[in-house]
Amino acid sequence: MGMHAVDIYGLSGGHGSRRVAGVVETKDGLHIWEDHFYPEVIDPVRGEVLPDGEMGELVFTSLTKQALPMIRYRTRDLTRLLPGTARPAFRRMEKVTGRSDDMIILRGVNVFPTQLEELVVRTAGLSPHFQLIRGREGRLDTLCVRVEARSDCPSERRDPAAQALAREIKDRVGVTVAVEVVDPETLERSVGKLQRVIDRRS
């Protein structure tokens, strides 16, 4: 139809949605209008400001709002800041990849369900339906990725698929996890939505 579509990022916490938007000329991310908002990306655990290009939690400070100013408003959204392109004076934010309040700290490593989801869907024989079971052995926390097999995955392919996923998580995320492959449609769902994280630590 000869129309252009761009993404717009908005928050319910008093920030206007049109202050962070894609640009038709490049369509390469969301430019932040820094004459209205000052963005930062912080480590979601320590609160330290991270340099541009590093993944962390997006924080906004409003510069021009009068009725409801915000100082270092924590969005809980995970992204990173990049140099501006079509509007070089304003930095861009990458597409949001997850939420900091979904983060799991496993033996000192920050693990996000979205990281694991990417690896699950890339593993042959596995469906995108999975749960993360948190447990504890002695003083150490453990994590089991319980994932449904695809309907066309024979039983003899499930162990190799589990081993492949465990290796990918170790290589890509840096943690050792157990992987359990279960039958399709066996993970408990609540109102059509899968409960992602189950904490069984005592």
C-alpha positions in Angstrom: 0.0 0.0 0.0 3.0 2.3 -0.1 3.1 2.8 3.6 6.0 2.6 6.1 5.8 0.9 9.5 8.2 1.6 12.4 8.3 0.4 16.0 7.4 2.7 18.9 8.5 2.1 22.5 6.2 3.3 25.3 5.9 3.0 29.1 2.9 3.2 31.3 5.0 5.1 33.9 4.4 8.6 32.6 6.6 8.6 29.6 5.2 9.4 26.2 5.4 6.7 23.6 6.5 8.9 20.7 9.7 9.9 22.4 11.3 6.6 21.4 10.6 5.5 17.9 11.9 4.0 14.7 13.0 6.2 11.8 11.6 5.6 8.3 14.9 6.4 6.6 16.9 3.6 8.3 14.5 1.3 10.2 17.4 0.1 12.2 16.2 0.5 15.8 14.5 3.0 18.0 16.0 6.4 18.3 15.6 8.1 21.8 14.8 11.8 21.7 17.4 12.7 24.2 16.3 16.3 24.3 13.3 15.0 26.3 14.7 11.9 28.0 18.2 10.9 29.2 18.7 7.1 28.8 21.1 4.9 30.7 21.6 1.1 30.7 22.6 -0.4 34.1 23.6 -3.7 35.5 20.2 -5.0 36.9 21.9 -6.4 40.0 24.6 -3.9 41.0 22.9 -0.8 39.6 26.2 0.3 37.9 25.9 2.3 34.6 27.1 0.2 31.7 28.9 1.6 28.6 27.0 1.9 25.4 26.8 -1.4 23.5 26.5 -3.6 26.7 23.2 -5.4 27.5 21.4 -4.3 30.7 18.3 -2.7 32.1 17.0 0.5 30.5 16.7 3.5 32.8 15.1 6.9 31.9 15.3 10.4 33.4 12.8 12.9 32.1 14.2 16.3 31.1 11.1 18.2 30.0 8.2 16.7 31.8 6.6 19.0 34.4 3.6 17.3 35.8 5.2 13.9 36.5 9.0 14.1 36.3 10.9 10.8 36.6 14.5 10.5 37.9 16.3 7.3 36.9 13.0 5.4 36.2 13.8 1.6 36.0 11.9 0.1 33.1 13.0 -3.5 33.9 13.4 -3.9 30.1 16.7 -5.4 28.8 18.3 -3.7 25.9 21.5 -1.9 24.9 22.3 1.6 23.6 23.8 2.1 20.2 25.0 5.1 18.2 22.4 7.1 16.3 22.2 6.7 12.5 19.4 8.6 10.8 19.5 11.0 13.8 23.1 11.0 14.8 22.6 13.3 17.8 20.3 10.8 19.4 21.3 7.3 20.5 19.3 4.2 19.5 18.0 1.4 21.7 18.1 -2.2 20.5 14.9 -4.2 20.5 13.9 -5.3 24.0 15.1 -8.8 24.6 13.5 -9.6 28.0 12.9 -8.3 31.5 15.3 -8.0 34.4 12.7 -9.2 36.9 12.7 -12.6 35.0 16.5 -13.0 35.7 17.8 -16.0 37.5 21.2 -15.9 39.2 22.8 -19.3 38.9 26.1 -19.8 40.6 27.0 -16.2 40.0 25.9 -16.1 36.4 22.9 -14.0 35.3 20.6 -16.2 33.3 17.5 -14.9 31.4 14.7 -17.1 30.2 14.9 -15.4 26.8 18.5 -16.6 26.4 17.5 -20.2 26.9 14.4 -19.9 24.7 16.6 -18.9 21.8 18.6 -22.1 22.3 15.6 -24.3 22.8 13.9 -23.3 19.6 17.2 -23.9 17.6 17.6 -27.5 18.9 16.2 -30.1 16.6 13.4 -32.2 18.0 12.4 -29.8 20.8 9.3 -27.6 20.9 9.4 -24.0 22.2 7.4 -25.1 25.3 9.7 -25.4 28.3 10.0 -24.7 32.1 12.9 -23.8 34.3 12.9 -25.7 37.6 15.1 -24.1 40.2 16.4 -26.4 43.0 19.3 -26.7 45.4 21.9 -29.4 46.1 23.8 -28.6 49.3 24.7 -25.0 49.1 24.5 -24.7 45.3 21.5 -23.7 43.3 20.6 -26.0 40.4 18.5 -25.4 37.2 16.7 -28.0 35.2 15.3 -27.1 31.8 12.2 -29.3 31.2 11.2 -29.1 27.6 8.5 -30.8 25.5 9.6 -32.9 22.5 8.1 -32.0 19.1 5.3 -34.4 18.1 7.5 -35.7 15.2 10.5 -36.4 17.4 10.9 -40.2 18.1 11.8 -41.3 21.6 15.3 -42.4 20.6 16.1 -38.8 19.5 15.2 -37.2 22.9 18.4 -38.0 24.8 20.6 -36.6 22.0 18.4 -33.5 21.8 18.7 -33.0 25.6 22.5 -33.4 25.5 22.8 -31.0 22.5 20.7 -28.4 24.4 22.8 -28.8 27.6 26.0 -28.3 25.6 24.6 -25.2 23.9 23.6 -23.6 27.2 27.0 -24.3 28.7 28.8 -22.9 25.6 26.6 -19.8 25.1 25.4 -18.9 28.6 28.2 -20.4 30.7 26.3 -22.5 33.2 25.7 -26.2 33.6 22.1 -27.2 33.6 20.1 -30.5 33.5 17.8 -31.0 30.6 14.8 -33.2 30.7 12.8 -33.9 27.5 9.1 -34.8 28.1 6.2 -35.8 26.0 4.3 -33.1 24.0 1.5 -31.3 25.8 2.6 -32.6 29.2 3.9 -29.4 30.8 1.3 -27.7 33.0 -0.3 -24.6 31.6 -2.4 -22.0 33.3 -5.2 -20.4 31.3 -3.4 -21.3 28.1 0.0 -19.9 29.2 2.9 -22.0 30.4 4.3 -21.2 33.8 8.0 -20.6 32.9 9.9 -20.7 36.2 9.2 -23.0 39.1 11.2 -22.5 42.3 11.6 -25.7 44.4 14.4 -24.4 46.6 13.7 -25.0 50.3 
